[in-house]
Amino acid sequence: LSSIVKVKNDKKILLGGLIQQRTEDQVNKIPLLGDIPILGHAFRSKKKVKSKSELIIVITPKLIRVDEGTPSLEKLEKGIDYD
């Protein structure tokens, strides 16, 4: 992913997203009874489960000026919010 964005300091940027879709076969059954050949169908159920998830990347750039008397980078990193 490569992007060039102009944004004001402290404003959020939505970079992009990743969508994942999944389909699974789910089987529910009563223990032992669901395993009996032929009769077991009465004691179990099958269904398809579909799920969809999306990952969105949001960045908030913060401008840091390095002047004489500016705290060290380690001190600045401690104040970074990783939400």
PyMOL Python script that loads the backbone (N, CA, C, O; Angstrom):
from pymol import cmd

cmd.read_pdbstr("""\
ATOM      1  N   LEU A   1       0.852  -1.169   0.000  1.00  0.00           N
ATOM      2  CA  LEU A   1       0.000   0.000   0.000  1.00  0.00           C
ATOM      3  C   LEU A   1       0.891   1.222   0.000  1.00  0.00           C
ATOM      4  O   LEU A   1       1.770   1.346   0.852  1.00  0.00           O
ATOM      5  N   SER A   2       0.682   2.109  -0.924  1.00  0.00           N
ATOM      6  CA  SER A   2       1.475   3.331  -1.012  1.00  0.00           C
ATOM      7  C   SER A   2       0.529   4.488  -1.287  1.00  0.00           C
ATOM      8  O   SER A   2      -0.244   4.454  -2.245  1.00  0.00           O
ATOM      9  N   SER A   3       0.592   5.524  -0.434  1.00  0.00           N
ATOM     10  CA  SER A   3      -0.305   6.665  -0.585  1.00  0.00           C
ATOM     11  C   SER A   3       0.414   7.947  -0.206  1.00  0.00           C
ATOM     12  O   SER A   3       1.315   7.944   0.632  1.00  0.00           O
ATOM     13  N   ILE A   4       0.012   9.033  -0.826  1.00  0.00           N
ATOM     14  CA  ILE A   4       0.477  10.358  -0.440  1.00  0.00           C
ATOM     15  C   ILE A   4      -0.766  11.144  -0.049  1.00  0.00           C
ATOM     16  O   ILE A   4      -1.714  11.258  -0.826  1.00  0.00           O
ATOM     17  N   VAL A   5      -0.749  11.687   1.170  1.00  0.00           N
ATOM     18  CA  VAL A   5      -1.916  12.381   1.695  1.00  0.00           C
ATOM     19  C   VAL A   5      -1.472  13.686   2.337  1.00  0.00           C
ATOM     20  O   VAL A   5      -0.474  13.716   3.057  1.00  0.00           O
ATOM     21  N   LYS A   6      -2.197  14.755   2.085  1.00  0.00           N
ATOM     22  CA  LYS A   6      -1.976  16.015   2.787  1.00  0.00           C
ATOM     23  C   LYS A   6      -3.071  16.131   3.834  1.00  0.00           C
ATOM     24  O   LYS A   6      -4.258  16.004   3.530  1.00  0.00           O
ATOM     25  N   VAL A   7      -2.655  16.373   5.070  1.00  0.00           N
ATOM     26  CA  VAL A   7      -3.626  16.443   6.154  1.00  0.00           C
ATOM     27  C   VAL A   7      -3.128  17.437   7.198  1.00  0.00           C
ATOM     28  O   VAL A   7      -1.923  17.617   7.370  1.00  0.00           O
ATOM     29  N   LYS A   8      -4.051  18.070   7.880  1.00  0.00           N
ATOM     30  CA  LYS A   8      -3.678  18.991   8.952  1.00  0.00           C
ATOM     31  C   LYS A   8      -3.225  18.187  10.165  1.00  0.00           C
ATOM     32  O   LYS A   8      -3.609  17.032  10.349  1.00  0.00           O
ATOM     33  N   ASN A   9      -2.403  18.825  10.980  1.00  0.00           N
ATOM     34  CA  ASN A   9      -1.895  18.186  12.189  1.00  0.00           C
ATOM     35  C   ASN A   9      -3.056  17.721  13.076  1.00  0.00           C
ATOM     36  O   ASN A   9      -4.033  18.444  13.269  1.00  0.00           O
ATOM     37  N   ASP A  10      -2.929  16.521  13.602  1.00  0.00           N
ATOM     38  CA  ASP A  10      -3.894  15.942  14.551  1.00  0.00           C
ATOM     39  C   ASP A  10      -5.231  15.548  13.914  1.00  0.00           C
ATOM     40  O   ASP A  10      -6.198  15.320  14.641  1.00  0.00           O
ATOM     41  N   LYS A  11      -5.316  15.461  12.600  1.00  0.00           N
ATOM     42  CA  LYS A  11      -6.538  15.017  11.927  1.00  0.00           C
ATOM     43  C   LYS A  11      -6.375  13.564  11.490  1.00  0.00           C
ATOM     44  O   LYS A  11      -5.283  13.148  11.104  1.00  0.00           O
ATOM     45  N   LYS A  12      -7.446  12.805  11.549  1.00  0.00           N
ATOM     46  CA  LYS A  12      -7.387  11.372  11.231  1.00  0.00           C
ATOM     47  C   LYS A  12      -7.356  11.123   9.724  1.00  0.00           C
ATOM     48  O   LYS A  12      -7.947  11.865   8.940  1.00  0.00           O
ATOM     49  N   ILE A  13      -6.641  10.044   9.338  1.00  0.00           N
ATOM     50  CA  ILE A  13      -6.566   9.603   7.948  1.00  0.00           C
ATOM     51  C   ILE A  13      -7.058   8.160   7.900  1.00  0.00           C
ATOM     52  O   ILE A  13      -6.595   7.321   8.673  1.00  0.00           O
ATOM     53  N   LEU A  14      -7.979   7.871   7.009  1.00  0.00           N
ATOM     54  CA  LEU A  14      -8.436   6.508   6.777  1.00  0.00           C
ATOM     55  C   LEU A  14      -7.645   5.975   5.597  1.00  0.00           C
ATOM     56  O   LEU A  14      -7.865   6.384   4.457  1.00  0.00           O
ATOM     57  N   LEU A  15      -6.704   5.043   5.876  1.00  0.00           N
ATOM     58  CA  LEU A  15      -5.808   4.555   4.828  1.00  0.00           C
ATOM     59  C   LEU A  15      -6.449   3.529   3.911  1.00  0.00           C
ATOM     60  O   LEU A  15      -6.292   3.609   2.692  1.00  0.00           O
ATOM     61  N   GLY A  16      -7.140   2.603   4.452  1.00  0.00           N
ATOM     62  CA  GLY A  16      -7.720   1.556   3.615  1.00  0.00           C
ATOM     63  C   GLY A  16      -8.266   0.451   4.489  1.00  0.00           C
ATOM     64  O   GLY A  16      -8.189   0.511   5.716  1.00  0.00           O
ATOM     65  N   GLY A  17      -8.806  -0.539   3.855  1.00  0.00           N
ATOM     66  CA  GLY A  17      -9.395  -1.619   4.617  1.00  0.00           C
ATOM     67  C   GLY A  17      -9.170  -2.964   3.960  1.00  0.00           C
ATOM     68  O   GLY A  17      -8.810  -3.065   2.787  1.00  0.00           O
ATOM     69  N   LEU A  18      -9.393  -3.980   4.748  1.00  0.00           N
ATOM     70  CA  LEU A  18      -9.258  -5.353   4.288  1.00  0.00           C
ATOM     71  C   LEU A  18     -10.532  -6.079   4.707  1.00  0.00           C
ATOM     72  O   LEU A  18     -10.863  -6.121   5.892  1.00  0.00           O
ATOM     73  N   ILE A  19     -11.242  -6.645   3.748  1.00  0.00           N
ATOM     74  CA  ILE A  19     -12.496  -7.347   4.038  1.00  0.00           C
ATOM     75  C   ILE A  19     -12.270  -8.845   3.897  1.00  0.00           C
ATOM     76  O   ILE A  19     -11.701  -9.313   2.911  1.00  0.00           O
ATOM     77  N   GLN A  20     -12.728  -9.591   4.904  1.00  0.00           N
ATOM     78  CA  GLN A  20     -12.602 -11.047   4.874  1.00  0.00           C
ATOM     79  C   GLN A  20     -13.992 -11.650   5.035  1.00  0.00           C
ATOM     80  O   GLN A  20     -14.733 -11.287   5.949  1.00  0.00           O
ATOM     81  N   GLN A  21     -14.342 -12.570   4.143  1.00  0.00           N
ATOM     82  CA  GLN A  21     -15.611 -13.283   4.232  1.00  0.00           C
ATOM     83  C   GLN A  21     -15.317 -14.762   4.430  1.00  0.00           C
ATOM     84  O   GLN A  21     -14.414 -15.322   3.807  1.00  0.00           O
ATOM     85  N   ARG A  22     -16.091 -15.379   5.304  1.00  0.00           N
ATOM     86  CA  ARG A  22     -15.848 -16.790   5.613  1.00  0.00           C
ATOM     87  C   ARG A  22     -17.181 -17.519   5.694  1.00  0.00           C
ATOM     88  O   ARG A  22     -18.155 -16.993   6.232  1.00  0.00           O
ATOM     89  N   THR A  23     -17.217 -18.732   5.156  1.00  0.00           N
ATOM     90  CA  THR A  23     -18.386 -19.601   5.254  1.00  0.00           C
ATOM     91  C   THR A  23     -17.936 -20.919   5.875  1.00  0.00           C
ATOM     92  O   THR A  23     -16.977 -21.543   5.419  1.00  0.00           O
ATOM     93  N   GLU A  24     -18.643 -21.329   6.918  1.00  0.00           N
ATOM     94  CA  GLU A  24     -18.294 -22.577   7.607  1.00  0.00           C
ATOM     95  C   GLU A  24     -19.543 -23.447   7.742  1.00  0.00           C
ATOM     96  O   GLU A  24     -20.659 -22.940   7.851  1.00  0.00           O
ATOM     97  N   ASP A  25     -19.336 -24.750   7.732  1.00  0.00           N
ATOM     98  CA  ASP A  25     -20.411 -25.695   8.022  1.00  0.00           C
ATOM     99  C   ASP A  25     -20.355 -26.008   9.512  1.00  0.00           C
ATOM    100  O   ASP A  25     -19.322 -26.438  10.024  1.00  0.00           O
ATOM    101  N   GLN A  26     -21.468 -25.791  10.205  1.00  0.00           N
ATOM    102  CA  GLN A  26     -21.516 -26.026  11.642  1.00  0.00           C
ATOM    103  C   GLN A  26     -22.465 -27.194  11.917  1.00  0.00           C
ATOM    104  O   GLN A  26     -23.590 -27.217  11.418  1.00  0.00           O
ATOM    105  N   VAL A  27     -22.006 -28.157  12.709  1.00  0.00           N
ATOM    106  CA  VAL A  27     -22.816 -29.326  13.055  1.00  0.00           C
ATOM    107  C   VAL A  27     -23.039 -29.329  14.563  1.00  0.00           C
ATOM    108  O   VAL A  27     -22.082 -29.290  15.338  1.00  0.00           O
ATOM    109  N   ASN A  28     -24.304 -29.376  14.978  1.00  0.00           N
ATOM    110  CA  ASN A  28     -24.669 -29.503  16.391  1.00  0.00           C
ATOM    111  C   ASN A  28     -25.365 -30.847  16.560  1.00  0.00           C
ATOM    112  O   ASN A  28     -26.230 -31.218  15.767  1.00  0.00           O
ATOM    113  N   LYS A  29     -24.971 -31.571  17.609  1.00  0.00           N
ATOM    114  CA  LYS A  29     -25.592 -32.887  17.814  1.00  0.00           C
ATOM    115  C   LYS A  29     -25.615 -33.235  19.292  1.00  0.00           C
ATOM    116  O   LYS A  29     -24.866 -32.688  20.101  1.00  0.00           O
ATOM    117  N   ILE A  30     -26.501 -34.162  19.612  1.00  0.00           N
ATOM    118  CA  ILE A  30     -26.554 -34.702  20.968  1.00  0.00           C
ATOM    119  C   ILE A  30     -25.490 -35.792  21.041  1.00  0.00           C
ATOM    120  O   ILE A  30     -25.462 -36.681  20.190  1.00  0.00           O
ATOM    121  N   PRO A  31     -24.612 -35.739  22.044  1.00  0.00           N
ATOM    122  CA  PRO A  31     -23.551 -36.746  22.138  1.00  0.00           C
ATOM    123  C   PRO A  31     -24.112 -38.173  22.075  1.00  0.00           C
ATOM    124  O   PRO A  31     -25.166 -38.461  22.642  1.00  0.00           O
ATOM    125  N   LEU A  32     -23.422 -39.024  21.405  1.00  0.00           N
ATOM    126  CA  LEU A  32     -23.746 -40.437  21.174  1.00  0.00           C
ATOM    127  C   LEU A  32     -24.935 -40.625  20.227  1.00  0.00           C
ATOM    128  O   LEU A  32     -24.822 -41.344  19.235  1.00  0.00           O
ATOM    129  N   LEU A  33     -26.072 -39.988  20.520  1.00  0.00           N
ATOM    130  CA  LEU A  33     -27.258 -40.178  19.678  1.00  0.00           C
ATOM    131  C   LEU A  33     -27.045 -39.598  18.281  1.00  0.00           C
ATOM    132  O   LEU A  33     -27.542 -40.153  17.300  1.00  0.00           O
ATOM    133  N   GLY A  34     -26.323 -38.506  18.181  1.00  0.00           N
ATOM    134  CA  GLY A  34     -26.070 -37.894  16.882  1.00  0.00           C
ATOM    135  C   GLY A  34     -25.127 -38.695  16.013  1.00  0.00           C
ATOM    136  O   GLY A  34     -25.029 -38.441  14.812  1.00  0.00           O
ATOM    137  N   ASP A  35     -24.420 -39.673  16.602  1.00  0.00           N
ATOM    138  CA  ASP A  35     -23.460 -40.492  15.859  1.00  0.00           C
ATOM    139  C   ASP A  35     -24.047 -41.809  15.347  1.00  0.00           C
ATOM    140  O   ASP A  35     -23.374 -42.537  14.617  1.00  0.00           O
ATOM    141  N   ILE A  36     -25.274 -42.120  15.712  1.00  0.00           N
ATOM    142  CA  ILE A  36     -25.896 -43.377  15.282  1.00  0.00           C
ATOM    143  C   ILE A  36     -26.225 -43.287  13.788  1.00  0.00           C
ATOM    144  O   ILE A  36     -26.866 -42.329  13.356  1.00  0.00           O
ATOM    145  N   PRO A  37     -25.789 -44.280  12.991  1.00  0.00           N
ATOM    146  CA  PRO A  37     -26.111 -44.255  11.557  1.00  0.00           C
ATOM    147  C   PRO A  37     -27.631 -44.219  11.335  1.00  0.00           C
ATOM    148  O   PRO A  37     -28.375 -44.854  12.082  1.00  0.00           O
ATOM    149  N   ILE A  38     -28.074 -43.517  10.362  1.00  0.00           N
ATOM    150  CA  ILE A  38     -29.465 -43.328   9.940  1.00  0.00           C
ATOM    151  C   ILE A  38     -30.291 -42.577  10.997  1.00  0.00           C
ATOM    152  O   ILE A  38     -30.813 -41.505  10.693  1.00  0.00           O
ATOM    153  N   LEU A  39     -30.428 -43.094  12.212  1.00  0.00           N
ATOM    154  CA  LEU A  39     -31.203 -42.427  13.266  1.00  0.00           C
ATOM    155  C   LEU A  39     -30.527 -41.146  13.763  1.00  0.00           C
ATOM    156  O   LEU A  39     -31.193 -40.261  14.299  1.00  0.00           O
ATOM    157  N   GLY A  40     -29.230 -41.049  13.590  1.00  0.00           N
ATOM    158  CA  GLY A  40     -28.479 -39.897  14.091  1.00  0.00           C
ATOM    159  C   GLY A  40     -28.913 -38.576  13.481  1.00  0.00           C
ATOM    160  O   GLY A  40     -28.741 -37.526  14.099  1.00  0.00           O
ATOM    161  N   HIS A  41     -29.479 -38.611  12.263  1.00  0.00           N
ATOM    162  CA  HIS A  41     -29.938 -37.380  11.610  1.00  0.00           C
ATOM    163  C   HIS A  41     -31.029 -36.677  12.420  1.00  0.00           C
ATOM    164  O   HIS A  41     -31.171 -35.457  12.340  1.00  0.00           O
ATOM    165  N   ALA A  42     -31.789 -37.432  13.191  1.00  0.00           N
ATOM    166  CA  ALA A  42     -32.852 -36.845  14.009  1.00  0.00           C
ATOM    167  C   ALA A  42     -32.284 -36.108  15.218  1.00  0.00           C
ATOM    168  O   ALA A  42     -32.970 -35.284  15.823  1.00  0.00           O
ATOM    169  N   PHE A  43     -31.043 -36.400  15.569  1.00  0.00           N
ATOM    170  CA  PHE A  43     -30.439 -35.819  16.770  1.00  0.00           C
ATOM    171  C   PHE A  43     -29.295 -34.843  16.459  1.00  0.00           C
ATOM    172  O   PHE A  43     -28.494 -34.514  17.334  1.00  0.00           O
ATOM    173  N   ARG A  44     -29.233 -34.394  15.220  1.00  0.00           N
ATOM    174  CA  ARG A  44     -28.192 -33.421  14.869  1.00  0.00           C
ATOM    175  C   ARG A  44     -28.740 -32.435  13.842  1.00  0.00           C
ATOM    176  O   ARG A  44     -29.730 -32.691  13.157  1.00  0.00           O
ATOM    177  N   SER A  45     -28.067 -31.323  13.769  1.00  0.00           N
ATOM    178  CA  SER A  45     -28.450 -30.310  12.781  1.00  0.00           C
ATOM    179  C   SER A  45     -27.196 -29.739  12.129  1.00  0.00           C
ATOM    180  O   SER A  45     -26.129 -29.668  12.739  1.00  0.00           O
ATOM    181  N   LYS A  46     -27.358 -29.338  10.882  1.00  0.00           N
ATOM    182  CA  LYS A  46     -26.254 -28.731  10.140  1.00  0.00           C
ATOM    183  C   LYS A  46     -26.720 -27.377   9.630  1.00  0.00           C
ATOM    184  O   LYS A  46     -27.876 -27.205   9.242  1.00  0.00           O
ATOM    185  N   LYS A  47     -25.805 -26.424   9.638  1.00  0.00           N
ATOM    186  CA  LYS A  47     -26.119 -25.134   9.032  1.00  0.00           C
ATOM    187  C   LYS A  47     -24.834 -24.466   8.556  1.00  0.00           C
ATOM    188  O   LYS A  47     -23.746 -24.719   9.072  1.00  0.00           O
ATOM    189  N   LYS A  48     -24.997 -23.610   7.560  1.00  0.00           N
ATOM    190  CA  LYS A  48     -23.866 -22.839   7.052  1.00  0.00           C
ATOM    191  C   LYS A  48     -23.844 -21.514   7.808  1.00  0.00           C
ATOM    192  O   LYS A  48     -24.861 -20.832   7.930  1.00  0.00           O
ATOM    193  N   VAL A  49     -22.667 -21.168   8.309  1.00  0.00           N
ATOM    194  CA  VAL A  49     -22.499 -19.920   9.041  1.00  0.00           C
ATOM    195  C   VAL A  49     -21.605 -19.007   8.217  1.00  0.00           C
ATOM    196  O   VAL A  49     -20.466 -19.353   7.903  1.00  0.00           O
ATOM    197  N   LYS A  50     -22.131 -17.834   7.870  1.00  0.00           N
ATOM    198  CA  LYS A  50     -21.355 -16.863   7.101  1.00  0.00           C
ATOM    199  C   LYS A  50     -20.940 -15.728   8.030  1.00  0.00           C
ATOM    200  O   LYS A  50     -21.739 -15.238   8.828  1.00  0.00           O
ATOM    201  N   SER A  51     -19.690 -15.322   7.914  1.00  0.00           N
ATOM    202  CA  SER A  51     -19.220 -14.187   8.703  1.00  0.00           C
ATOM    203  C   SER A  51     -18.399 -13.262   7.817  1.00  0.00           C
ATOM    204  O   SER A  51     -17.767 -13.685   6.849  1.00  0.00           O
ATOM    205  N   LYS A  52     -18.429 -12.013   8.174  1.00  0.00           N
ATOM    206  CA  LYS A  52     -17.701 -11.005   7.400  1.00  0.00           C
ATOM    207  C   LYS A  52     -17.023 -10.071   8.392  1.00  0.00           C
ATOM    208  O   LYS A  52     -17.666  -9.578   9.320  1.00  0.00           O
ATOM    209  N   SER A  53     -15.735  -9.825   8.205  1.00  0.00           N
ATOM    210  CA  SER A  53     -15.022  -8.891   9.071  1.00  0.00           C
ATOM    211  C   SER A  53     -14.252  -7.905   8.209  1.00  0.00           C
ATOM    212  O   SER A  53     -13.853  -8.209   7.084  1.00  0.00           O
ATOM    213  N   GLU A  54     -14.054  -6.722   8.761  1.00  0.00           N
ATOM    214  CA  GLU A  54     -13.369  -5.669   8.017  1.00  0.00           C
ATOM    215  C   GLU A  54     -12.341  -5.004   8.924  1.00  0.00           C
ATOM    216  O   GLU A  54     -12.644  -4.630  10.057  1.00  0.00           O
ATOM    217  N   LEU A  55     -11.138  -4.864   8.417  1.00  0.00           N
ATOM    218  CA  LEU A  55     -10.055  -4.190   9.127  1.00  0.00           C
ATOM    219  C   LEU A  55      -9.848  -2.837   8.464  1.00  0.00           C
ATOM    220  O   LEU A  55      -9.593  -2.759   7.262  1.00  0.00           O
ATOM    221  N   ILE A  56      -9.957  -1.776   9.249  1.00  0.00           N
ATOM    222  CA  ILE A  56      -9.763  -0.422   8.728  1.00  0.00           C
ATOM    223  C   ILE A  56      -8.573   0.193   9.452  1.00  0.00           C
ATOM    224  O   ILE A  56      -8.475   0.115  10.676  1.00  0.00           O
ATOM    225  N   ILE A  57      -7.671   0.805   8.693  1.00  0.00           N
ATOM    226  CA  ILE A  57      -6.470   1.412   9.266  1.00  0.00           C
ATOM    227  C   ILE A  57      -6.679   2.921   9.342  1.00  0.00           C
ATOM    228  O   ILE A  57      -6.896   3.583   8.327  1.00  0.00           O
ATOM    229  N   VAL A  58      -6.610   3.455  10.569  1.00  0.00           N
ATOM    230  CA  VAL A  58      -6.780   4.888  10.800  1.00  0.00           C
ATOM    231  C   VAL A  58      -5.512   5.420  11.456  1.00  0.00           C
ATOM    232  O   VAL A  58      -5.037   4.863  12.445  1.00  0.00           O
ATOM    233  N   ILE A  59      -4.966   6.503  10.900  1.00  0.00           N
ATOM    234  CA  ILE A  59      -3.739   7.102  11.430  1.00  0.00           C
ATOM    235  C   ILE A  59      -4.033   8.549  11.804  1.00  0.00           C
ATOM    236  O   ILE A  59      -4.732   9.258  11.080  1.00  0.00           O
ATOM    237  N   THR A  60      -3.491   8.982  12.944  1.00  0.00           N
ATOM    238  CA  THR A  60      -3.574  10.381  13.348  1.00  0.00           C
ATOM    239  C   THR A  60      -2.154  10.932  13.442  1.00  0.00           C
ATOM    240  O   THR A  60      -1.471  10.697  14.438  1.00  0.00           O
ATOM    241  N   PRO A  61      -1.699  11.659  12.423  1.00  0.00           N
ATOM    242  CA  PRO A  61      -0.339  12.203  12.465  1.00  0.00           C
ATOM    243  C   PRO A  61      -0.243  13.369  13.447  1.00  0.00           C
ATOM    244  O   PRO A  61      -1.167  14.174  13.563  1.00  0.00           O
ATOM    245  N   LYS A  62       0.879  13.448  14.147  1.00  0.00           N
ATOM    246  CA  LYS A  62       1.145  14.549  15.073  1.00  0.00           C
ATOM    247  C   LYS A  62       2.496  15.139  14.720  1.00  0.00           C
ATOM    248  O   LYS A  62       3.496  14.425  14.637  1.00  0.00           O
ATOM    249  N   LEU A  63       2.520  16.434  14.514  1.00  0.00           N
ATOM    250  CA  LEU A  63       3.735  17.137  14.153  1.00  0.00           C
ATOM    251  C   LEU A  63       4.577  17.352  15.402  1.00  0.00           C
ATOM    252  O   LEU A  63       4.082  17.876  16.399  1.00  0.00           O
ATOM    253  N   ILE A  64       5.845  16.952  15.358  1.00  0.00           N
ATOM    254  CA  ILE A  64       6.764  17.116  16.486  1.00  0.00           C
ATOM    255  C   ILE A  64       7.913  17.995  16.021  1.00  0.00           C
ATOM    256  O   ILE A  64       8.645  17.640  15.097  1.00  0.00           O
ATOM    257  N   ARG A  65       8.064  19.134  16.664  1.00  0.00           N
ATOM    258  CA  ARG A  65       9.169  20.033  16.328  1.00  0.00           C
ATOM    259  C   ARG A  65      10.339  19.711  17.245  1.00  0.00           C
ATOM    260  O   ARG A  65      10.174  19.572  18.457  1.00  0.00           O
ATOM    261  N   VAL A  66      11.512  19.595  16.658  1.00  0.00           N
ATOM    262  CA  VAL A  66      12.711  19.292  17.443  1.00  0.00           C
ATOM    263  C   VAL A  66      13.515  20.577  17.569  1.00  0.00           C
ATOM    264  O   VAL A  66      14.176  21.009  16.624  1.00  0.00           O
ATOM    265  N   ASP A  67      13.449  21.170  18.731  1.00  0.00           N
ATOM    266  CA  ASP A  67      14.212  22.374  19.046  1.00  0.00           C
ATOM    267  C   ASP A  67      15.112  22.066  20.231  1.00  0.00           C
ATOM    268  O   ASP A  67      15.008  21.011  20.857  1.00  0.00           O
ATOM    269  N   GLU A  68      15.979  22.993  20.517  1.00  0.00           N
ATOM    270  CA  GLU A  68      16.798  22.839  21.716  1.00  0.00           C
ATOM    271  C   GLU A  68      15.849  22.897  22.906  1.00  0.00           C
ATOM    272  O   GLU A  68      14.994  23.779  22.980  1.00  0.00           O
ATOM    273  N   GLY A  69      15.995  21.980  23.817  1.00  0.00           N
ATOM    274  CA  GLY A  69      15.106  21.927  24.968  1.00  0.00           C
ATOM    275  C   GLY A  69      13.916  21.006  24.761  1.00  0.00           C
ATOM    276  O   GLY A  69      13.106  20.838  25.673  1.00  0.00           O
ATOM    277  N   THR A  70      13.793  20.402  23.579  1.00  0.00           N
ATOM    278  CA  THR A  70      12.720  19.444  23.318  1.00  0.00           C
ATOM    279  C   THR A  70      13.032  18.141  24.051  1.00  0.00           C
ATOM    280  O   THR A  70      14.176  17.688  24.024  1.00  0.00           O
ATOM    281  N   PRO A  71      12.043  17.529  24.707  1.00  0.00           N
ATOM    282  CA  PRO A  71      12.311  16.256  25.393  1.00  0.00           C
ATOM    283  C   PRO A  71      12.830  15.199  24.414  1.00  0.00           C
ATOM    284  O   PRO A  71      12.588  15.276  23.210  1.00  0.00           O
ATOM    285  N   SER A  72      13.532  14.232  24.945  1.00  0.00           N
ATOM    286  CA  SER A  72      14.080  13.171  24.095  1.00  0.00           C
ATOM    287  C   SER A  72      12.943  12.376  23.447  1.00  0.00           C
ATOM    288  O   SER A  72      11.804  12.404  23.915  1.00  0.00           O
ATOM    289  N   LEU A  73      13.270  11.673  22.369  1.00  0.00           N
ATOM    290  CA  LEU A  73      12.276  10.884  21.643  1.00  0.00           C
ATOM    291  C   LEU A  73      11.637   9.831  22.545  1.00  0.00           C
ATOM    292  O   LEU A  73      10.445   9.551  22.417  1.00  0.00           O
ATOM    293  N   GLU A  74      12.418   9.243  23.461  1.00  0.00           N
ATOM    294  CA  GLU A  74      11.865   8.234  24.381  1.00  0.00           C
ATOM    295  C   GLU A  74      10.745   8.828  25.219  1.00  0.00           C
ATOM    296  O   GLU A  74       9.717   8.182  25.422  1.00  0.00           O
ATOM    297  N   LYS A  75      10.928  10.047  25.708  1.00  0.00           N
ATOM    298  CA  LYS A  75       9.890  10.681  26.521  1.00  0.00           C
ATOM    299  C   LYS A  75       8.652  10.979  25.677  1.00  0.00           C
ATOM    300  O   LYS A  75       7.527  10.856  26.161  1.00  0.00           O
ATOM    301  N   LEU A  76       8.855  11.368  24.423  1.00  0.00           N
ATOM    302  CA  LEU A  76       7.716  11.628  23.539  1.00  0.00           C
ATOM    303  C   LEU A  76       6.954  10.347  23.232  1.00  0.00           C
ATOM    304  O   LEU A  76       5.724  10.357  23.183  1.00  0.00           O
ATOM    305  N   GLU A  77       7.679   9.228  23.021  1.00  0.00           N
ATOM    306  CA  GLU A  77       7.036   7.949  22.703  1.00  0.00           C
ATOM    307  C   GLU A  77       6.171   7.454  23.850  1.00  0.00           C
ATOM    308  O   GLU A  77       5.163   6.789  23.612  1.00  0.00           O
ATOM    309  N   LYS A  78       6.538   7.761  25.081  1.00  0.00           N
ATOM    310  CA  LYS A  78       5.746   7.321  26.234  1.00  0.00           C
ATOM    311  C   LYS A  78       4.364   7.964  26.235  1.00  0.00           C
ATOM    312  O   LYS A  78       3.419   7.400  26.787  1.00  0.00           O
ATOM    313  N   GLY A  79       4.240   9.137  25.622  1.00  0.00           N
ATOM    314  CA  GLY A  79       2.960   9.832  25.594  1.00  0.00           C
ATOM    315  C   GLY A  79       2.096   9.480  24.399  1.00  0.00           C
ATOM    316  O   GLY A  79       1.011  10.040  24.243  1.00  0.00           O
ATOM    317  N   ILE A  80       2.553   8.557  23.542  1.00  0.00           N
ATOM    318  CA  ILE A  80       1.787   8.185  22.346  1.00  0.00           C
ATOM    319  C   ILE A  80       0.604   7.310  22.742  1.00  0.00           C
ATOM    320  O   ILE A  80       0.746   6.381  23.537  1.00  0.00           O
ATOM    321  N   ASP A  81      -0.549   7.611  22.187  1.00  0.00           N
ATOM    322  CA  ASP A  81      -1.771   6.853  22.445  1.00  0.00           C
ATOM    323  C   ASP A  81      -1.930   5.798  21.354  1.00  0.00           C
ATOM    324  O   ASP A  81      -2.043   6.144  20.178  1.00  0.00           O
ATOM    325  N   TYR A  82      -1.939   4.520  21.721  1.00  0.00           N
ATOM    326  CA  TYR A  82      -2.001   3.422  20.750  1.00  0.00           C
ATOM    327  C   TYR A  82      -3.404   2.866  20.591  1.00  0.00           C
ATOM    328  O   TYR A  82      -3.542   1.671  20.328  1.00  0.00           O
ATOM    329  N   ASP A  83      -4.447   3.661  20.735  1.00  0.00           N
ATOM    330  CA  ASP A  83      -5.832   3.176  20.582  1.00  0.00           C
ATOM    331  C   ASP A  83      -6.131   2.842  19.162  1.00  0.00           C
ATOM    332  O   ASP A  83      -7.244   2.421  18.848  1.00  0.00           O
TER     333      ASP A  83
END
""", "prot")
cmd.dss("prot")
cmd.show_as("cartoon", "prot")
cmd.util.cbc("prot")
cmd.orient("prot")
